[in-house]
């Protein structure tokens, strides 16, 4: 009886410990997934902020170029022969001037001047190799697009189109396409949040190991205490009482606790005790 009871108690303790461990691991997995998802959301949100700020900066550059080219005082920067060439339809010098000015004074990697759907002039930072025919000449409805490749480089590039209206000085409207490299900023955003995520995961791993060890230890000790107090000990007492009754050494009456889960066994032992006592009296 004792051996079977011990085996059952060990199985019970194992089952409860496994259930507790599964609950702890599920909680850890929840927090781990939450950390990963939150990190990914933060990365995407900050990348969107970088793109929005880049678009605003490029729009400001476009406004500056538009204001500069629309200012009649700019004409004074050209000699008379060049002015006549421009008014006669030779815009190349004018376009080259805009490209040189923008690429040297603004944080952009490329500027292209577009008339109609044709790239008529462009400038790029030194060291950037591009294929003019591969550069976009028309932008999306939101005026910008994110490129994963620019020339011979891979990364994150913001391509922005801005119309230049020169009707005030009697010249035709054209557009400029400006490209800004945001690869470093995007990498910094991703690196920052991934470092935070990795640090959180490392700390969570340490806390998880401690939590698993403590949960198993506490579960085992607490379960052992309560199973011994409320299961094993009452069964041992009933077993001892049955042996003493059978040996005729049991003194007193077997008490039946109606609120106990063992009331049926207690009642059975009490009935057996009465039967044995009556048999003793009849035999005596």
N, C-alpha and C positions, 0 to 999 in steps of 0.2 A: 504493500500500500504506500509506504513512504517513498519507495523508488519511483513508482508511477506518478505520484503527486509531484515529486521533484522534477521529473521529466516534463510534466505538463506545465509546471511553473516556469521552467526554462524556456519552453516554447512560447508561453505567454509573454515573458520578458523580451524574448527575441522579436516577437510580432510587434509589441508596443515600441520597442527601440527602433525597429525598421520603419514604423509609421512616423515616429517623431523625426527620424533622420530624413525621411522623404519630405516631410513638411518643412524642415529647415532648408533642405536643398532647393525645394520649390521657391521658398522665400528668397534665397540667395540668387536663384536664376531670374526671378522677377526683377530684383534690383540690378542685376547685371544687364539684362535686356533694356531696362529703363535707362541705365547709364549710356549704353551704346546708342539707343534711339535719340536720347536727348542730345548727345554729342553730334550725331548726324544732323539733327534739326538746327543746332547752333551753327554748325559749319555752313549749311545751306543758307541760313538767314544772314550770316555775316558776309558770305560771298555775294548775296543779292545786294547787301549794303555797299560793298565795294563796287559792284557794277553800277548801282544808282549814282554813287558819288562820281564815278568815272564819266558817266553820261552827262551829269551836271557840269563837270569840269570841261568836257569837250564842247558842250553847248555854249559855255562861256567863251571858250576859244573862238567858236564860230561867230558869236556876237561881236567879239573884238575884231575879227577879220572883216566882218561885214561893216562895222563902224569905220574901220580904217580905210577900206576900199571905197566906201561911200562918201568919204570926206574929200571935198574938192581940193583941200590943201595938199593931199597926197600927190596930186599932179605935179606939184612943184618939185617933187623928188626925182622926176625924170627930166632928161634933157629934151629940147624941142624936137629933135629928130625922132626920139622914141615916142613922144606924145603923138606926133603925126602918124607914126606907124600904128599905134594903138587905135587911134581914131579911124585909120584907114582899114582896120580889120585885122591887123597883125597883133594878136593878143599874146603871143608867146612870151614876150618880155614881161608883160604884166603878170601872166601866170607864174613865170619863174620867180618874179619878185615876191609874190604871195607865198610860194612854196619855200623859198629861202628864208623869208621872214618868220614864217610859222614854225619851221623845223628847228630854227635856232633860238627862238624865244619862248616856245611853249613845250611842255612835257609830253610830246607825242613822238611816235616812231616813224610815222608816215603821214603825208598829206598828198592827196590827188585832186586835181582840178578837172571837173567833168562838165562838158557842154553837151546837152542832149543826153545821149547814152554813150558818149565816147570820152575816154580818158585822154586829155590833151596835154597834161603836164603832171609831173609828180616829183616829190622829194622824199628821201628816206634817210634815217640816221646812218652815219658811217658804220660799215660792218654788217648792215642788214641787206641781204640779197633777196630781191623780189623779182617776180615776173610780172611786168605791167599788164600783160594780157590776162593774167589770172586774178587781178585785183577787181573787186566788185565795183560796178558803175551805177548800180541802183540799190537802194536800201529798202528794208522792210517797212511796213506801215508805221512802226513805232520809232523809226529813224535810226535805230541801232541794231546791231547783232553781235553775238559773241562768237568769235572765231577760235578754233582749237589749233589752227596753224596759220602762220603769217610768214610768207617768204620761205626761208630755210629754217625757220624756228617753229617749235611746238610749245604750246602753253595756253594761256588765256589772254585773248586780245579783244578789245572793244572797238568795233568799227562803227563810226558815227557819220551821218550825212547831214550837212547843213547848207541851206540855200543862201546864196549871196545875191541880193537884189541891188543892181546898179542902175535902176531906172532913173534915179534922181540925177545922175550925171550923164544920162543918155546912152548908157551901155547895156548890153544884154545881161540877163540873169544867168548865173551858172551855179554849180554846187561844188562843195569841197567834201571829200571823204577823208576823215582823220582816223588814224588807228593808234590806240594807246595800249601799251603792254602792261598787263596786270598779273602776269604770271607770278612774280615775286610776292605780291600782296595775297594772292589766292593761296600760295604755298605757305605763307606765314599764318594765315587764318587756319588752314588745315592742320599745320604742325602744332599750333597753340592748343587747339581743342583736342587733338589726338594725344598730346602730352598729358593734358588734364585727364582725359579718359583713361590712359594707361596708368596714371598715378592712382586714380580712383579704383581701377580694377585691381591694382596691386594691393592697395589697402583693404579692399573688399575681400581679396583672397586670404589675407592674414586674418581678418575678422571672421571670415567664414570657417577657416580651419579651427579657430578658437571656439566658435559657436558650435561646430559639429562635435568637437571633443567634449565641450561642457554639456551639450545636450545629451550625448550618449552617457556621460558619467552621471549626470543628475538623474536622467531617466532610469538608469540601472539601479542607482542607490535608492531613489524614492520608490521605484516599483518593487525593489527587493524588500524594503521596509514594510510597505503596505500589503504586499502579497503575503509576507510572513505573518503580519499582524492579523489580517482579516481573512486569509485563506488557509495558509499552511498551518498556523497554530490551532485554529478551531478544528481542522481536520485531524491534526495530531491528538488533540484532546478527546475527540470522538473516538479515534482509533484506540487510544489508551483506555478509555472508559469501556469500550467493547471488550478489550482483552481482559480487563479486571472483572467485568461482569461474567465473562466466560469462566474465569478462574475462581470466581466466588469471593474475590477480595475487595470488590467495590463497595464502599460505604456510602450511605446516604441515598438520595433519590436523584435520578437523571433529570436535570432541569430542562424544560422545553421553553424556548424563547420564540413565541409566535411571530415576532418581527424579524427573526433571523432567516437567512436563506437555508440554514441547516435544520430548520424546525422539523422537517419530515424525518431526517436521520435521528434527531434527538428523540422524537416520538417513537421511532422504531426501537431505539435502544431502551427506552423506558418500558415499552411493551415487553421486550425481551427480558428485561430485569424482573418485571412482575411475573412473567411466566416461570422463570427460573426460581424465583422466590416461592411461588405456589408449589412447584414441584418439590422443592426442598421441604416445605411444610408437610406435604402429603407423604413424602418418603420418611420424614421424621416421625 
